[in-house]
């Protein structure tokens, strides 16, 4: 999967903004709940960071030990670093969708508690 494919998929999920809040290389995708995908626009290493449910993160890391690792510079329980080389495109899309959904769910839970 290429950088442009990932960007198009993220932006197509709905209510998604992109920006560079950390530096000029780290592209961050957010929905109203927060960040769900980060990637280096240089795309040299072809990696992205995605949020993941802790139990699912462990399973994915065991199934794909060379491509899925605990999140680099992120909470290692809730984030994975994904090496896009060698992974099926469909799996990458599923992991992006899962990350997006987790952040939306968290946002909805916070709003429900405030009301």
N, CA, C and O atoms as a GROMACS GRO file, in nm:
protein
  460
    1UNK      N    1   0.085  -0.117   0.000
    1UNK     CA    2   0.000   0.000   0.000
    1UNK      C    3   0.090   0.123   0.000
    1UNK      O    4   0.190   0.128   0.071
    2UNK      N    5   0.054   0.221  -0.079
    2UNK     CA    6   0.134   0.342  -0.091
    2UNK      C    7   0.082   0.452   0.000
    2UNK      O    8  -0.032   0.447   0.046
    3UNK      N    9   0.166   0.550   0.025
    3UNK     CA   10   0.132   0.664   0.109
    3UNK      C   11   0.003   0.730   0.063
    3UNK      O   12  -0.085   0.759   0.145
    4UNK      N   13  -0.010   0.756  -0.067
    4UNK     CA   14  -0.131   0.821  -0.118
    4UNK      C   15  -0.256   0.735  -0.096
    4UNK      O   16  -0.364   0.789  -0.070
    5UNK      N   17  -0.242   0.604  -0.105
    5UNK     CA   18  -0.356   0.514  -0.079
    5UNK      C   19  -0.400   0.524   0.066
    5UNK      O   20  -0.520   0.528   0.096
    6UNK      N   21  -0.303   0.526   0.156
    6UNK     CA   22  -0.335   0.536   0.299
    6UNK      C   23  -0.399   0.672   0.328
    6UNK      O   24  -0.498   0.680   0.401
    7UNK      N   25  -0.344   0.777   0.272
    7UNK     CA   26  -0.399   0.911   0.293
    7UNK      C   27  -0.542   0.919   0.241
    7UNK      O   28  -0.630   0.968   0.311
    8UNK      N   29  -0.566   0.870   0.121
    8UNK     CA   30  -0.702   0.872   0.064
    8UNK      C   31  -0.798   0.791   0.150
    8UNK      O   32  -0.912   0.833   0.173
    9UNK      N   33  -0.754   0.676   0.198
    9UNK     CA   34  -0.841   0.593   0.281
    9UNK      C   35  -0.876   0.666   0.412
    9UNK      O   36  -0.992   0.670   0.451
   10UNK      N   37  -0.775   0.723   0.478
   10UNK     CA   38  -0.799   0.795   0.603
   10UNK      C   39  -0.896   0.912   0.582
   10UNK      O   40  -0.991   0.929   0.659
   11UNK      N   41  -0.872   0.991   0.479
   11UNK     CA   42  -0.957   1.108   0.454
   11UNK      C   43  -1.099   1.068   0.416
   11UNK      O   44  -1.192   1.146   0.434
   12UNK      N   45  -1.117   0.948   0.363
   12UNK     CA   46  -1.248   0.901   0.323
   12UNK      C   47  -1.333   0.847   0.437
   12UNK      O   48  -1.449   0.811   0.417
   13UNK      N   49  -1.276   0.840   0.557
   13UNK     CA   50  -1.350   0.782   0.670
   13UNK      C   51  -1.454   0.876   0.729
   13UNK      O   52  -1.546   0.830   0.797
   14UNK      N   53  -1.445   1.003   0.705
   14UNK     CA   54  -1.545   1.097   0.754
   14UNK      C   55  -1.497   1.177   0.872
   14UNK      O   56  -1.440   1.123   0.967
   15UNK      N   57  -1.520   1.308   0.866
   15UNK     CA   58  -1.480   1.402   0.971
   15UNK      C   59  -1.333   1.388   1.007
   15UNK      O   60  -1.297   1.393   1.125
   16UNK      N   61  -1.249   1.371   0.908
   16UNK     CA   62  -1.105   1.355   0.930
   16UNK      C   63  -1.032   1.480   0.885
   16UNK      O   64  -1.056   1.534   0.777
   17UNK      N   65  -0.942   1.524   0.970
   17UNK     CA   66  -0.852   1.634   0.938
   17UNK      C   67  -0.710   1.580   0.937
   17UNK      O   68  -0.678   1.484   1.007
   18UNK      N   69  -0.626   1.642   0.856
   18UNK     CA   70  -0.485   1.605   0.853
   18UNK      C   71  -0.400   1.727   0.882
   18UNK      O   72  -0.439   1.840   0.852
   19UNK      N   73  -0.285   1.704   0.942
   19UNK     CA   74  -0.198   1.816   0.971
   19UNK      C   75  -0.063   1.769   1.022
   19UNK      O   76  -0.035   1.650   1.029
   20UNK      N   77   0.019   1.867   1.057
   20UNK     CA   78   0.155   1.842   1.103
   20UNK      C   79   0.175   1.908   1.240
   20UNK      O   80   0.249   2.006   1.250
   21UNK      N   81   0.111   1.856   1.344
   21UNK     CA   82   0.122   1.921   1.475
   21UNK      C   83   0.257   1.903   1.545
   21UNK      O   84   0.289   1.978   1.637
   22UNK      N   85   0.336   1.807   1.503
   22UNK     CA   86   0.462   1.777   1.572
   22UNK      C   87   0.585   1.829   1.499
   22UNK      O   88   0.674   1.886   1.560
   23UNK      N   89   0.589   1.809   1.369
   23UNK     CA   90   0.702   1.851   1.288
   23UNK      C   91   0.657   1.854   1.142
   23UNK      O   92   0.539   1.833   1.112
   24UNK      N   93   0.750   1.879   1.051
   24UNK     CA   94   0.714   1.892   0.909
   24UNK      C   95   0.710   1.759   0.835
   24UNK      O   96   0.679   1.756   0.716
   25UNK      N   97   0.742   1.649   0.903
   25UNK     CA   98   0.744   1.517   0.839
   25UNK      C   99   0.633   1.425   0.885
   25UNK      O  100   0.592   1.336   0.811
   26UNK      N  101   0.584   1.444   1.007
   26UNK     CA  102   0.487   1.352   1.065
   26UNK      C  103   0.346   1.398   1.035
   26UNK      O  104   0.295   1.492   1.096
   27UNK      N  105   0.284   1.330   0.940
   27UNK     CA  106   0.146   1.361   0.903
   27UNK      C  107   0.053   1.289   0.999
   27UNK      O  108   0.064   1.169   1.020
   28UNK      N  109  -0.039   1.366   1.058
   28UNK     CA  110  -0.130   1.312   1.159
   28UNK      C  111  -0.274   1.325   1.108
   28UNK      O  112  -0.316   1.430   1.060
   29UNK      N  113  -0.347   1.215   1.120
   29UNK     CA  114  -0.489   1.213   1.085
   29UNK      C  115  -0.568   1.208   1.214
   29UNK      O  116  -0.542   1.126   1.302
   30UNK      N  117  -0.668   1.298   1.225
   30UNK     CA  118  -0.753   1.306   1.344
   30UNK      C  119  -0.899   1.303   1.302
   30UNK      O  120  -0.936   1.350   1.195
   31UNK      N  121  -0.980   1.246   1.390
   31UNK     CA  122  -1.124   1.263   1.380
   31UNK      C  123  -1.163   1.345   1.503
   31UNK      O  124  -1.074   1.382   1.580
   32UNK      N  125  -1.290   1.374   1.525
   32UNK     CA  126  -1.324   1.458   1.641
   32UNK      C  127  -1.277   1.402   1.775
   32UNK      O  128  -1.267   1.476   1.873
   33UNK      N  129  -1.248   1.273   1.782
   33UNK     CA  130  -1.200   1.214   1.906
   33UNK      C  131  -1.052   1.227   1.929
   33UNK      O  132  -1.005   1.213   2.042
   34UNK      N  133  -0.976   1.252   1.824
   34UNK     CA  134  -0.832   1.264   1.839
   34UNK      C  135  -0.756   1.195   1.727
   34UNK      O  136  -0.812   1.164   1.621
   35UNK      N  137  -0.627   1.171   1.752
   35UNK     CA  138  -0.539   1.110   1.652
   35UNK      C  139  -0.571   0.962   1.636
   35UNK      O  140  -0.597   0.892   1.734
   36UNK      N  141  -0.567   0.916   1.511
   36UNK     CA  142  -0.584   0.772   1.489
   36UNK      C  143  -0.478   0.715   1.396
   36UNK      O  144  -0.462   0.593   1.388
   37UNK      N  145  -0.404   0.800   1.325
   37UNK     CA  146  -0.301   0.753   1.233
   37UNK      C  147  -0.191   0.857   1.220
   37UNK      O  148  -0.219   0.976   1.200
   38UNK      N  149  -0.067   0.813   1.232
   38UNK     CA  150   0.049   0.899   1.211
   38UNK      C  151   0.142   0.830   1.114
   38UNK      O  152   0.161   0.708   1.121
   39UNK      N  153   0.201   0.908   1.023
   39UNK     CA  154   0.299   0.849   0.932
   39UNK      C  155   0.399   0.954   0.888
   39UNK      O  156   0.371   1.074   0.889
   40UNK      N  157   0.516   0.907   0.849
   40UNK     CA  158   0.624   0.992   0.802
   40UNK      C  159   0.604   1.013   0.652
   40UNK      O  160   0.603   0.917   0.576
   41UNK      N  161   0.589   1.138   0.610
   41UNK     CA  162   0.561   1.165   0.469
   41UNK      C  163   0.678   1.132   0.377
   41UNK      O  164   0.661   1.122   0.256
   42UNK      N  165   0.796   1.116   0.434
   42UNK     CA  166   0.909   1.074   0.351
   42UNK      C  167   0.888   0.930   0.303
   42UNK      O  168   0.938   0.892   0.197
   43UNK      N  169   0.815   0.852   0.382
   43UNK     CA  170   0.772   0.716   0.348
   43UNK      C  171   0.888   0.623   0.313
   43UNK      O  172   0.872   0.526   0.239
   44UNK      N  173   1.006   0.653   0.368
   44UNK     CA  174   1.124   0.571   0.343
   44UNK      C  175   1.109   0.432   0.404
   44UNK      O  176   1.135   0.330   0.340
   45UNK      N  177   1.066   0.430   0.530
   45UNK     CA  178   1.051   0.302   0.600
   45UNK      C  179   0.912   0.240   0.582
   45UNK      O  180   0.889   0.126   0.623
   46UNK      N  181   0.822   0.315   0.523
   46UNK     CA  182   0.685   0.268   0.497
   46UNK      C  183   0.616   0.221   0.625
   46UNK      O  184   0.557   0.113   0.629
   47UNK      N  185   0.624   0.304   0.730
   47UNK     CA  186   0.560   0.270   0.856
   47UNK      C  187   0.455   0.373   0.893
   47UNK      O  188   0.462   0.489   0.852
   48UNK      N  189   0.357   0.328   0.972
   48UNK     CA  190   0.256   0.416   1.026
   48UNK      C  191   0.222   0.370   1.166
   48UNK      O  192   0.237   0.252   1.198
   49UNK      N  193   0.177   0.461   1.249
   49UNK     CA  194   0.134   0.428   1.385
   49UNK      C  195  -0.018   0.433   1.387
   49UNK      O  196  -0.080   0.528   1.340
   50UNK      N  197  -0.076   0.326   1.444
   50UNK     CA  198  -0.221   0.315   1.454
   50UNK      C  199  -0.261   0.275   1.595
   50UNK      O  200  -0.194   0.193   1.659
   51UNK      N  201  -0.369   0.332   1.642
   51UNK     CA  202  -0.424   0.294   1.771
   51UNK      C  203  -0.485   0.154   1.758
   51UNK      O  204  -0.531   0.115   1.651
   52UNK      N  205  -0.483   0.078   1.868
   52UNK     CA  206  -0.535  -0.058   1.864
   52UNK      C  207  -0.580  -0.101   2.003
   52UNK      O  208  -0.518  -0.065   2.102
   53UNK      N  209  -0.688  -0.176   2.009
   53UNK     CA  210  -0.732  -0.233   2.136
   53UNK      C  211  -0.620  -0.323   2.189
   53UNK      O  212  -0.561  -0.398   2.112
   54UNK      N  213  -0.589  -0.316   2.319
   54UNK     CA  214  -0.476  -0.389   2.373
   54UNK      C  215  -0.472  -0.538   2.340
   54UNK      O  216  -0.368  -0.589   2.301
   55UNK      N  217  -0.583  -0.608   2.354
   55UNK     CA  218  -0.584  -0.752   2.325
   55UNK      C  219  -0.558  -0.779   2.177
   55UNK      O  220  -0.485  -0.871   2.141
   56UNK      N  221  -0.618  -0.698   2.093
   56UNK     CA  222  -0.597  -0.715   1.949
   56UNK      C  223  -0.453  -0.682   1.911
   56UNK      O  224  -0.396  -0.745   1.823
   57UNK      N  225  -0.396  -0.582   1.977
   57UNK     CA  226  -0.257  -0.544   1.948
   57UNK      C  227  -0.163  -0.662   1.973
   57UNK      O  228  -0.074  -0.688   1.892
   58UNK      N  229  -0.184  -0.732   2.082
   58UNK     CA  230  -0.099  -0.848   2.114
   58UNK      C  231  -0.114  -0.956   2.007
   58UNK      O  232  -0.014  -1.012   1.962
   59UNK      N  233  -0.236  -0.985   1.967
   59UNK     CA  234  -0.260  -1.088   1.866
   59UNK      C  235  -0.193  -1.050   1.733
   59UNK      O  236  -0.127  -1.133   1.671
   60UNK      N  237  -0.211  -0.926   1.690
   60UNK     CA  238  -0.151  -0.881   1.565
   60UNK      C  239   0.001  -0.888   1.569
   60UNK      O  240   0.064  -0.928   1.471
   61UNK      N  241   0.059  -0.849   1.682
   61UNK     CA  242   0.205  -0.855   1.696
   61UNK      C  243   0.257  -0.998   1.690
   61UNK      O  244   0.365  -1.024   1.638
   62UNK      N  245   0.178  -1.092   1.744
   62UNK     CA  246   0.218  -1.233   1.740
   62UNK      C  247   0.203  -1.290   1.599
   62UNK      O  248   0.287  -1.369   1.555
   63UNK      N  249   0.097  -1.251   1.528
   63UNK     CA  250   0.073  -1.302   1.393
   63UNK      C  251   0.168  -1.243   1.289
   63UNK      O  252   0.204  -1.310   1.192
   64UNK      N  253   0.210  -1.119   1.309
   64UNK     CA  254   0.294  -1.047   1.213
   64UNK      C  255   0.413  -0.985   1.284
   64UNK      O  256   0.427  -0.863   1.283
   65UNK      N  257   0.500  -1.065   1.347
   65UNK     CA  258   0.608  -1.009   1.430
   65UNK      C  259   0.708  -0.920   1.355
   65UNK      O  260   0.768  -0.832   1.416
   66UNK      N  261   0.726  -0.941   1.227
   66UNK     CA  262   0.820  -0.859   1.151
   66UNK      C  263   0.758  -0.729   1.102
   66UNK      O  264   0.831  -0.635   1.068
   67UNK      N  265   0.624  -0.722   1.096
   67UNK     CA  266   0.558  -0.604   1.042
   67UNK      C  267   0.480  -0.521   1.144
   67UNK      O  268   0.452  -0.404   1.120
   68UNK      N  269   0.445  -0.580   1.258
   68UNK     CA  270   0.365  -0.508   1.357
   68UNK      C  271   0.435  -0.515   1.492
   68UNK      O  272   0.458  -0.623   1.547
   69UNK      N  273   0.468  -0.395   1.544
   69UNK     CA  274   0.543  -0.384   1.669
   69UNK      C  275   0.474  -0.284   1.761
   69UNK      O  276   0.388  -0.207   1.717
   70UNK      N  277   0.510  -0.285   1.890
   70UNK     CA  278   0.457  -0.181   1.980
   70UNK      C  279   0.489  -0.042   1.924
   70UNK      O  280   0.595  -0.021   1.865
   71UNK      N  281   0.399   0.050   1.942
   71UNK     CA  282   0.409   0.183   1.882
   71UNK      C  283   0.535   0.260   1.917
   71UNK      O  284   0.567   0.279   2.035
   72UNK      N  285   0.607   0.303   1.816
   72UNK     CA  286   0.728   0.382   1.832
   72UNK      C  287   0.690   0.521   1.882
   72UNK      O  288   0.609   0.589   1.819
   73UNK      N  289   0.747   0.562   1.992
   73UNK     CA  290   0.721   0.692   2.056
   73UNK      C  291   0.574   0.709   2.095
   73UNK      O  292   0.525   0.822   2.106
   74UNK      N  293   0.505   0.598   2.117
   74UNK     CA  294   0.364   0.603   2.155
   74UNK      C  295   0.342   0.510   2.274
   74UNK      O  296   0.433   0.437   2.313
   75UNK      N  297   0.224   0.513   2.332
   75UNK     CA  298   0.189   0.419   2.438
   75UNK      C  299   0.191   0.279   2.378
   75UNK      O  300   0.114   0.249   2.287
   76UNK      N  301   0.278   0.194   2.428
   76UNK     CA  302   0.301   0.062   2.370
   76UNK      C  303   0.182  -0.033   2.388
   76UNK      O  304   0.172  -0.134   2.318
   77UNK      N  305   0.093  -0.002   2.480
   77UNK     CA  306  -0.025  -0.085   2.502
   77UNK      C  307  -0.133  -0.055   2.398
   77UNK      O  308  -0.202  -0.145   2.351
   78UNK      N  309  -0.146   0.072   2.361
   78UNK     CA  310  -0.258   0.116   2.278
   78UNK      C  311  -0.222   0.152   2.134
   78UNK      O  312  -0.310   0.184   2.055
   79UNK      N  313  -0.094   0.147   2.100
   79UNK     CA  314  -0.053   0.185   1.965
   79UNK      C  315   0.041   0.080   1.907
   79UNK      O  316   0.123   0.022   1.978
   80UNK      N  317   0.028   0.058   1.777
   80UNK     CA  318   0.118  -0.029   1.701
   80UNK      C  319   0.189   0.053   1.594
   80UNK      O  320   0.133   0.147   1.539
   81UNK      N  321   0.313   0.015   1.567
   81UNK     CA  322   0.384   0.066   1.450
   81UNK      C  323   0.375  -0.043   1.345
   81UNK      O  324   0.414  -0.157   1.368
   82UNK      N  325   0.323  -0.006   1.229
   82UNK     CA  326   0.296  -0.100   1.121
   82UNK      C  327   0.396  -0.078   1.008
   82UNK      O  328   0.411   0.033   0.958
   83UNK      N  329   0.463  -0.184   0.968
   83UNK     CA  330   0.549  -0.179   0.849
   83UNK      C  331   0.460  -0.224   0.733
   83UNK      O  332   0.424  -0.341   0.723
   84UNK      N  333   0.426  -0.130   0.646
   84UNK     CA  334   0.330  -0.159   0.539
   84UNK      C  335   0.384  -0.258   0.436
   84UNK      O  336   0.306  -0.325   0.368
   85UNK      N  337   0.516  -0.267   0.423
   85UNK     CA  338   0.573  -0.365   0.330
   85UNK      C  339   0.546  -0.506   0.381
   85UNK      O  340   0.575  -0.539   0.496
   86UNK      N  341   0.492  -0.588   0.295
   86UNK     CA  342   0.469  -0.728   0.332
   86UNK      C  343   0.334  -0.757   0.395
   86UNK      O  344   0.302  -0.873   0.420
   87UNK      N  345   0.255  -0.655   0.420
   87UNK     CA  346   0.121  -0.676   0.476
   87UNK      C  347   0.017  -0.663   0.366
   87UNK      O  348   0.031  -0.578   0.278
   88UNK      N  349  -0.087  -0.744   0.372
   88UNK     CA  350  -0.196  -0.728   0.274
   88UNK      C  351  -0.263  -0.591   0.290
   88UNK      O  352  -0.286  -0.544   0.401
   89UNK      N  353  -0.295  -0.529   0.177
   89UNK     CA  354  -0.362  -0.398   0.180
   89UNK      C  355  -0.490  -0.403   0.262
   89UNK      O  356  -0.520  -0.309   0.335
   90UNK      N  357  -0.565  -0.510   0.249
   90UNK     CA  358  -0.691  -0.521   0.323
   90UNK      C  359  -0.668  -0.519   0.473
   90UNK      O  360  -0.746  -0.458   0.547
   91UNK      N  361  -0.563  -0.584   0.520
   91UNK     CA  362  -0.531  -0.582   0.663
   91UNK      C  363  -0.495  -0.440   0.708
   91UNK      O  364  -0.535  -0.397   0.815
   92UNK      N  365  -0.420  -0.369   0.627
   92UNK     CA  366  -0.384  -0.231   0.661
   92UNK      C  367  -0.511  -0.146   0.671
   92UNK      O  368  -0.526  -0.068   0.765
   93UNK      N  369  -0.600  -0.160   0.576
   93UNK     CA  370  -0.726  -0.084   0.580
   93UNK      C  371  -0.808  -0.121   0.704
   93UNK      O  372  -0.866  -0.034   0.768
   94UNK      N  373  -0.813  -0.250   0.738
   94UNK     CA  374  -0.887  -0.293   0.857
   94UNK      C  375  -0.827  -0.233   0.984
   94UNK      O  376  -0.901  -0.192   1.074
   95UNK      N  377  -0.694  -0.228   0.992
   95UNK     CA  378  -0.629  -0.171   1.111
   95UNK      C  379  -0.652  -0.020   1.119
   95UNK      O  380  -0.671   0.033   1.229
   96UNK      N  381  -0.651   0.048   1.006
   96UNK     CA  382  -0.681   0.192   1.005
   96UNK      C  383  -0.825   0.214   1.051
   96UNK      O  384  -0.851   0.301   1.134
   97UNK      N  385  -0.918   0.137   0.996
   97UNK     CA  386  -1.059   0.149   1.035
   97UNK      C  387  -1.077   0.123   1.184
   97UNK      O  388  -1.151   0.195   1.251
   98UNK      N  389  -1.010   0.020   1.236
   98UNK     CA  390  -1.018  -0.013   1.378
   98UNK      C  391  -0.967   0.104   1.463
   98UNK      O  392  -1.030   0.141   1.562
   99UNK      N  393  -0.855   0.163   1.423
   99UNK     CA  394  -0.799   0.276   1.495
   99UNK      C  395  -0.897   0.394   1.494
   99UNK      O  396  -0.922   0.456   1.598
  100UNK      N  397  -0.950   0.424   1.377
  100UNK     CA  398  -1.048   0.533   1.363
  100UNK      C  399  -1.169   0.507   1.455
  100UNK      O  400  -1.214   0.597   1.527
  101UNK      N  401  -1.221   0.385   1.451
  101UNK     CA  402  -1.339   0.351   1.531
  101UNK      C  403  -1.312   0.363   1.681
  101UNK      O  404  -1.398   0.410   1.756
  102UNK      N  405  -1.194   0.320   1.726
  102UNK     CA  406  -1.159   0.332   1.868
  102UNK      C  407  -1.161   0.477   1.915
  102UNK      O  408  -1.211   0.507   2.023
  103UNK      N  409  -1.107   0.566   1.833
  103UNK     CA  410  -1.100   0.706   1.871
  103UNK      C  411  -1.240   0.769   1.869
  103UNK      O  412  -1.272   0.849   1.956
  104UNK      N  413  -1.322   0.733   1.772
  104UNK     CA  414  -1.460   0.782   1.768
  104UNK      C  415  -1.536   0.733   1.891
  104UNK      O  416  -1.607   0.811   1.956
  105UNK      N  417  -1.521   0.606   1.923
  105UNK     CA  418  -1.591   0.548   2.039
  105UNK      C  419  -1.550   0.618   2.168
  105UNK      O  420  -1.634   0.648   2.253
  106UNK      N  421  -1.422   0.645   2.182
  106UNK     CA  422  -1.372   0.715   2.301
  106UNK      C  423  -1.436   0.853   2.310
  106UNK      O  424  -1.475   0.896   2.419
  107UNK      N  425  -1.446   0.922   2.199
  107UNK     CA  426  -1.505   1.055   2.195
  107UNK      C  427  -1.653   1.050   2.234
  107UNK      O  428  -1.701   1.134   2.310
  108UNK      N  429  -1.725   0.952   2.180
  108UNK     CA  430  -1.867   0.938   2.212
  108UNK      C  431  -1.888   0.907   2.359
  108UNK      O  432  -1.982   0.958   2.420
  109UNK      N  433  -1.803   0.823   2.416
  109UNK     CA  434  -1.813   0.791   2.558
  109UNK      C  435  -1.790   0.914   2.645
  109UNK      O  436  -1.859   0.933   2.745
  110UNK      N  437  -1.693   0.997   2.607
  110UNK     CA  438  -1.666   1.120   2.683
  110UNK      C  439  -1.784   1.215   2.676
  110UNK      O  440  -1.822   1.276   2.776
  111UNK      N  441  -1.843   1.229   2.556
  111UNK     CA  442  -1.958   1.319   2.542
  111UNK      C  443  -2.077   1.270   2.622
  111UNK      O  444  -2.149   1.350   2.681
  112UNK      N  445  -2.098   1.138   2.624
  112UNK     CA  446  -2.210   1.081   2.698
  112UNK      C  447  -2.196   1.104   2.847
  112UNK      O  448  -2.297   1.123   2.915
  113UNK      N  449  -2.075   1.103   2.898
  113UNK     CA  450  -2.053   1.123   3.042
  113UNK      C  451  -2.075   1.268   3.083
  113UNK      O  452  -2.110   1.294   3.198
  114UNK      N  453  -2.054   1.362   2.990
  114UNK     CA  454  -2.069   1.504   3.021
  114UNK      C  455  -2.215   1.546   3.023
  114UNK      O  456  -2.251   1.643   3.089
  115UNK      N  457  -2.297   1.475   2.952
  115UNK     CA  458  -2.438   1.516   2.941
  115UNK      C  459  -2.520   1.474   3.059
  115UNK      O  460  -2.640   1.502   3.064
   0.00000   0.00000   0.00000
